[in-house]
Every structure is written in C-alpha cells, then in structure tokens.
C-alpha cells in the first residue's frame, strides 16, 4: 500500500535521524500511555530486568542512551542511588518529560556522536532504541568508546518471536497497534514506522556478531515474554 511505501521511505531515507526525532516528538504527549497499553503493562518488568542485570557490576557512572521519558533512568537512580546517572536523548520533548518526572541529569545529544570523553562510563543501558539508529555499527562503536575497559552494555530490544507466536505478533504489530493508535491519537503512521523498525531488526545471532565486531563481548542473553523481547548484556573487551 502507499502507507507502507511511505513508511519504508521513512525507515531508509537519508534524513532518517530527523524523521525519527520528529516522530518521537509527535508521540511525546502520549508516549508513556502507549508504552503501557501496547506492552500490556509488561514493559515495566522488562525495564526492571535490564536494570537488575547491572547489580553485580555496581557501576558508579551510568549512561542511559535513548532515555525517552526516563523510565530506565528513574529505575537506575533508585537501584544505584550513589551512582551518577546521565540520561541522553535527541528528542527535546521527551527529555523535558524525563526531567519533570525526576531524572536528575539529562543531556540532549546524538547517540552516533556522544558528547562524552573516552572511557568515562562504567555501564551503558539502551532500551528499545538501537533499532532507530541510522547507523548501528557507528552507535555501537560510540558505546564501546565511552565505556571503561570491562564496562558493561545492557540492551533491551524487541526480537522476532518463534512460530507460531510470530503470526500473532505480526498481526498485533502491523494492524492492531496502528489501528488503536490512529483511533486514540491519529498516530497510526508513526506506529506503522515502529512496526517496520522492529521487523527489520537483526536476528539475535546477527546482532551478537555486530556487538562482537564493535568490541562488546556477550556475557548473557535472556528471552522474555514468549520471545518478544530480548535482554542482552555485554562487556567491553
């Protein structure tokens, strides 16, 4: 359909970053509500698992990349109360929400050109943001650059589920979610883009290869919610 072609052009266009920035700016007023609604409330538990994966490492300086409205940053501040948590996003309306919700240190910046010196972070977290990077290898190389040697990168991302759940997932993602979003907020096209970005994300084995190429060694990975979401924890080598 013409809608699908438009969404494909958005996903693959040269001004990808600008389009993603605009999309999340448009979604900002209803961002948290949609997160809870479309994940059936499960996203809260997923994020807690992400933060919990860092507990053994006791990080003192943590960067929460693509922080959105601050869900993970707030959990990090609570779990690691003596740590310095920096929340970074390139979408100003979402950063403003994060601040208003109590995130102490926010930075407006680009994940592909991080405004931090080399080897300054003990841990980096990234929840549901890697698939929106215009240049994934560049983003992973920036994460590697700012991590201390032995520092930890914890990633939470959607993952294509196995058959037969894949049939239900595709229906939910490409038809149900955009339809509800259109009804509630006229944001159907935005959710079609998000569906495409999820479906085009690499399979776990390909992702592990990309991480390894960036100098990030797999520590462990865990599949959650029938394989819909995957937690991947790596260490800088």
C-alpha positions as CSV (number, residue, x, y, z in Angstrom):
1,X,0.0,0.0,0.0
2,X,1.0,3.6,-0.3
3,X,1.1,3.9,3.5
4,X,3.6,1.0,3.7
5,X,5.8,2.6,0.9
6,X,5.8,5.9,2.8
7,X,6.9,4.1,6.0
8,X,9.6,2.2,4.1
9,X,10.9,5.5,2.7
10,X,11.0,6.9,6.2
11,X,12.9,4.0,7.6
12,X,15.5,4.0,4.8
13,X,15.7,7.7,4.0
14,X,18.9,9.7,4.2
15,X,17.4,12.1,6.8
16,X,16.4,9.1,8.9
17,X,17.6,10.8,12.2
18,X,15.5,13.9,11.6
19,X,12.4,11.8,10.8
20,X,12.8,9.7,13.9
21,X,13.3,12.8,16.0
22,X,10.1,14.3,14.6
23,X,8.2,11.1,15.1
24,X,9.1,10.8,18.8
25,X,8.5,14.5,19.3
26,X,5.0,14.0,17.9
27,X,4.5,10.9,20.1
28,X,5.8,12.6,23.3
29,X,2.4,13.6,24.8
30,X,1.1,10.0,24.7
31,X,4.4,8.1,24.8
32,X,4.1,6.6,28.3
33,X,0.5,5.8,27.9
34,X,1.1,3.9,24.7
35,X,4.1,2.0,26.2
36,X,1.9,0.7,29.0
37,X,-1.0,0.0,26.7
38,X,0.8,-1.8,23.8
39,X,3.0,-3.9,26.1
40,X,0.0,-4.8,28.3
41,X,2.0,-3.3,31.2
42,X,4.9,-5.8,30.7
43,X,7.4,-3.1,29.7
44,X,7.8,-2.2,33.4
45,X,9.0,-5.7,34.2
46,X,11.3,-5.7,31.2
47,X,13.0,-2.5,32.2
48,X,13.4,-3.8,35.8
49,X,15.2,-6.8,34.4
50,X,17.5,-4.5,32.4
51,X,18.5,-2.5,35.5
52,X,18.8,-5.7,37.6
53,X,21.3,-7.1,35.1
54,X,23.8,-4.4,36.3
55,X,23.5,-5.1,40.0
56,X,26.6,-7.4,40.1
57,X,28.7,-4.8,38.4
58,X,28.0,-2.0,40.9
59,X,28.5,0.8,38.3
60,X,29.3,4.3,39.6
61,X,28.8,6.2,36.3
62,X,25.9,5.1,34.1
63,X,24.7,6.4,30.7
64,X,21.1,5.7,29.8
65,X,21.0,6.1,26.0
66,X,17.8,7.0,24.1
67,X,16.3,7.5,27.5
68,X,12.9,8.7,26.2
69,X,10.7,9.9,29.1
70,X,13.1,8.5,31.7
71,X,11.6,5.1,32.7
72,X,15.0,3.3,32.8
73,X,16.9,6.4,34.2
74,X,14.5,6.6,37.1
75,X,14.9,2.9,37.9
76,X,18.7,3.3,37.7
77,X,18.6,6.3,40.1
78,X,16.6,4.2,42.6
79,X,18.7,1.0,42.3
80,X,22.1,2.7,42.2
81,X,21.5,5.7,44.5
82,X,25.1,6.6,44.9
83,X,25.9,6.4,41.1
84,X,25.9,9.3,38.6
85,X,23.2,8.5,36.1
86,X,23.2,10.5,32.8
87,X,20.1,10.3,30.6
88,X,20.7,11.1,26.9
89,X,18.1,11.5,24.1
90,X,17.9,13.6,20.9
91,X,14.2,14.4,21.4
92,X,13.8,17.5,23.5
93,X,10.1,17.0,24.3
94,X,10.8,13.5,25.8
95,X,13.8,14.8,27.7
96,X,11.6,17.6,29.2
97,X,9.2,14.8,30.4
98,X,12.1,12.9,31.9
99,X,13.2,16.0,33.8
100,X,9.7,16.7,35.0
101,X,9.5,13.1,36.3
102,X,12.6,13.4,38.4
103,X,15.6,12.4,36.2
104,X,18.4,14.4,37.6
105,X,20.9,14.7,34.8
106,X,19.7,14.9,31.2
107,X,21.7,15.6,28.0
108,X,20.3,16.4,24.6
109,X,22.6,14.6,22.2
110,X,23.1,12.2,19.4
111,X,23.9,8.5,20.1
112,X,26.1,8.4,17.0
113,X,28.3,11.2,18.3
114,X,28.2,11.0,22.1
115,X,29.3,14.2,23.9
116,X,31.4,12.4,26.4
117,X,35.2,11.7,26.6
118,X,36.6,8.2,26.0
119,X,36.3,5.6,28.8
120,X,34.2,7.6,31.2
121,X,31.2,5.2,31.8
122,X,31.0,2.0,33.9
123,X,27.8,1.0,32.2
124,X,25.5,2.0,29.3
125,X,21.9,1.0,29.1
126,X,19.7,1.1,25.9
127,X,16.0,0.1,26.0
128,X,14.2,-0.1,22.7
129,X,16.4,2.4,20.9
130,X,19.0,0.6,18.9
131,X,16.6,-0.2,16.1
132,X,16.1,3.5,15.5
133,X,19.8,4.2,15.0
134,X,20.5,5.4,11.4
135,X,24.0,3.7,11.6
136,X,24.0,0.8,14.1
137,X,27.8,0.0,13.8
138,X,28.6,3.7,14.5
139,X,26.3,3.7,17.5
140,X,27.8,0.5,19.0
141,X,31.3,1.9,18.3
142,X,30.4,5.0,20.3
143,X,29.1,2.9,23.2
144,X,32.4,1.0,23.2
145,X,34.4,4.3,23.1
146,X,32.7,5.8,26.2
147,X,32.8,2.6,28.3
148,X,35.7,1.9,30.7
149,X,37.7,-1.2,29.9
150,X,35.5,-4.0,31.3
151,X,32.4,-1.7,31.3
152,X,29.0,-3.2,30.7
153,X,26.5,-2.5,27.9
154,X,23.0,-3.8,28.7
155,X,20.5,-3.8,25.8
156,X,16.8,-4.4,25.7
157,X,15.2,-4.8,22.3
158,X,12.2,-6.4,20.6
159,X,13.1,-9.7,18.9
160,X,11.2,-11.7,16.2
161,X,9.4,-14.4,18.1
162,X,9.4,-18.1,17.0
163,X,6.5,-19.7,15.1
164,X,3.5,-19.8,15.9
165,X,3.7,-16.7,18.1
166,X,5.2,-14.8,15.1
167,X,1.8,-14.9,13.3
168,X,0.0,-13.3,16.3
169,X,2.9,-10.8,16.8
170,X,2.8,-9.6,13.1
171,X,-0.9,-9.1,13.3
172,X,-0.6,-7.2,16.6
173,X,2.3,-5.1,15.4
174,X,1.2,-4.2,11.9
175,X,-2.6,-4.0,12.2
176,X,-3.8,-3.8,15.8
177,X,-1.3,-1.3,17.2
178,X,-1.5,1.2,14.4
179,X,-5.3,1.0,14.3
180,X,-5.6,1.7,18.1
181,X,-3.0,4.5,17.8
182,X,-4.9,6.1,15.0
183,X,-8.2,5.9,16.9
184,X,-6.7,7.4,20.1
185,X,-4.3,10.0,18.8
186,X,-4.1,10.0,15.0
187,X,-0.6,8.5,15.3
188,X,-1.3,5.4,13.1
189,X,1.5,6.2,10.7
190,X,4.0,6.6,13.5
191,X,3.2,3.1,14.7
192,X,3.5,1.7,11.2
193,X,7.0,3.0,11.2
194,X,7.8,1.5,14.6
195,X,6.4,-1.9,13.4
196,X,8.7,-1.7,10.4
197,X,11.7,-0.8,12.5
198,X,11.0,-3.8,14.8
199,X,10.5,-6.3,11.9
200,X,13.8,-5.1,10.2
201,X,15.9,-5.5,13.4
202,X,18.6,-8.2,13.0
203,X,18.1,-11.8,14.4
204,X,19.9,-12.4,17.7
205,X,22.9,-14.3,16.0
206,X,23.4,-11.3,13.6
207,X,23.2,-8.8,16.5
208,X,25.8,-10.8,18.6
209,X,28.1,-10.6,15.6
210,X,27.6,-6.8,15.3
211,X,28.3,-6.4,19.1
212,X,31.4,-8.6,18.8
213,X,32.7,-6.6,15.8
214,X,32.2,-3.4,18.0
215,X,34.4,-5.0,20.8
216,X,31.5,-5.9,23.0
217,X,31.7,-9.5,24.3
218,X,28.4,-11.3,25.1
219,X,28.0,-12.0,28.9
220,X,24.5,-13.4,28.7
221,X,21.2,-13.1,26.9
222,X,17.7,-13.7,28.0
223,X,14.5,-14.0,26.1
224,X,11.3,-12.8,27.7
225,X,7.5,-12.8,27.1
226,X,7.3,-15.7,24.6
227,X,10.4,-14.4,22.8
228,X,9.1,-11.0,22.0
229,X,11.8,-9.1,23.9
230,X,15.4,-10.0,24.5
231,X,17.8,-8.7,27.2
232,X,21.5,-8.8,26.0
233,X,24.3,-7.9,28.4
234,X,27.9,-7.4,27.0
235,X,31.3,-6.3,28.4
236,X,33.8,-4.1,26.7
237,X,36.9,-6.0,25.6
